[in-house]
Amino acid sequence: MSRWVAEGLGTQLDAFRLGPVDLDLRPGRAVAVLGASGAGKTTLLRTLAGFVRVREGRLLRDGTDITDWLPEERELGYVPQGLGLFANRTVEGNVRFPLEVRGRMDQAARTGELLERFHLTPLARRYPARLSGGEQQRVAIARALAAEPELIVWDEPWQALDVQARYELGLVFQELRETERVPVLVVTHDPALAFSLADTFLVLDHGRVRWQGDAPALLDHPSDPFVARFVGFENVYDRESLERGNPGQFRAWLRERAGSDGVAFSRPVVAGSGAGSGPWEGVVQSARPTPEGLAVSVVVDDLRVALRLAPPWTSPLPSVGDRLRFGMDDTRVHPLGSSFPQDRP
Amino acid sequence: MSAGVAPPRRRRVRTGPYWLALQLVLAGSLLLLFILPVVALFTYAPFSRILSAAGDPAVRAALWLTFFSSGIAVLAAVVFAIPLGYLLARRSFRGRSVVESLVALPVVVPHLLVGLGLFFLLVVPGTPLYRLTTALGLPVYDTIWGVVLVMVFVSAPYTVLASDLSFRAVDERVLEAARSLGAGSATVFLLVTLPLALRGIVAGLLLTWARAVSEIGGLLILAIYVLPGGPYNGPVTSTISVYIYSLFQGGDLADAAAVSSLFLLIAFVLFLLVRLGERSGWVPWRRGELGP
């Protein structure tokens, strides 16, 4: 399997500028490109796949400069949003397509093997329009693998999938990395799914890289409020909101721990019985049950804080206007405001 | 709202049946307009007369010429109009609007003008194209080449427009997936783009064919009679529309009605066969829509 490196890759589509982007995709690794709609995620994928002309930087495959190679020469399995299945071909015809265009002699055998592996054999003669979302995903991945790609880039793999199909897709990705060792790059706007798959993350915002690194680093040190919110921190305060307003003790405590851009922390956990314990006290604004516990929102020193009440709960559950105590240790609080990405590789 | 006092219930008028009736009346009126003239034709021409028209060598020659020349016109549309539609759908270039207007021109221009234009271009001795066609042995006046030229002029735009729309409707991402799977641009066109756009293109080709067989205006100037020559070596005849027109002009109303009815029957059966083929799924351009 190849190692793919993007060095300062940049492009422009009309008024939209993307880059510079640095990437290092090694065999068996998975990178998630995160970002809101319009951040440039799809453009980055299409640039890697060869559909958008590179304006600056270069793309290397095992040290060979392939920046100007045609899409069909790159040996890169690109799965676009919506999967790009051929509606006029059966499942079998879709999977056989890459073998057909290569004039491979073992078309039937290889297609049969892939259909079997992705549990598609009973569906072989169906057309894509008659498949469920999860089945279509399996066809897309089987078809991409038929070409024996050196890299798989997948735009929004989880889009429009139900929970079960997402779970199955997760297993497929896991298998890809373990057995095929194909590097995988996925684009998503859902951080939870990205964490379930990728070991490296790239957060894009308006075409610029806002953060890049592995999962522990990302969770430990989100660079700024945007990235912190994006990767799923529920309590994010920028510097400005910490500075203004009534300076109570909680606000002062946070301010001490904040970086130049503010501070972020995940939901502090409160025992599910009584009025809680800890140095801070908030007034309950809302409470709703979730699989992880009771999600409670309180206000302390004019700051809204999201808490989690761990089960088992004892009644009465907190209701609006109740007072609830909570605490957290320093290690859970992440200062925001590094000078990333300039000073990190 | 005060407690205990229920608001007066508004009686809901059921508009559904009226709405349906309105649709049926409007749609039915148009269908009547389509059907009644046909009924009139068949009433005027008894079935025995239609049968004898079918056996008449002169009618057969006219029918053969019409189907043969319109077949060549459809082939020409396949070769020239589909690429133009593809170009319009997939490339942006200067003067695009001009090209689009040019394509629409034959649809709006009275067809007598088309005949006249081609006449001045190719038939008046001394013009460069007259000399060229004569030198090549492809004279157009009163030959099958003239018929085909007029037919292509008036009918190919339907294939251009249909191909343009159909190629546009093919999702770019599907084509990118195909490229990335190792297919070059030409392979993607042949194996993916064309099959996916085929249904619309075939609809355009059907319109092209229909427009070609029904052409008369241009032919009245360029090829009222068609002499044997080129790929046509039958007797001197006309296309079926001109043939019927001359029967009518000659006051032969019953024959005009019989030949018209015969032609209508053939055209109807042909269209019906195509539609049935599409419904049954054995035609390649409907694959994937109907499931296994």
Interface residues (C-beta under 8 A of the other chain):
Chain A: R46 A49 G50 F51 L70 P71 E72 R74 E75 L76 G77 Y78 V79 P80 Q81 G82 L83 G84 L85 F86 A87 N88 R89 T90 F97 P98 E100 V101 R102 R125 R126 Y127 P128 A129 R130 R143 A144 A146 A147
Chain B: D171 R173 V174 E176 A177 A178 R179 S180 L181 G182 A183 G184 T187 L191 V192 P195 L196 L198 R287 G288 E289 L290 G291 P292
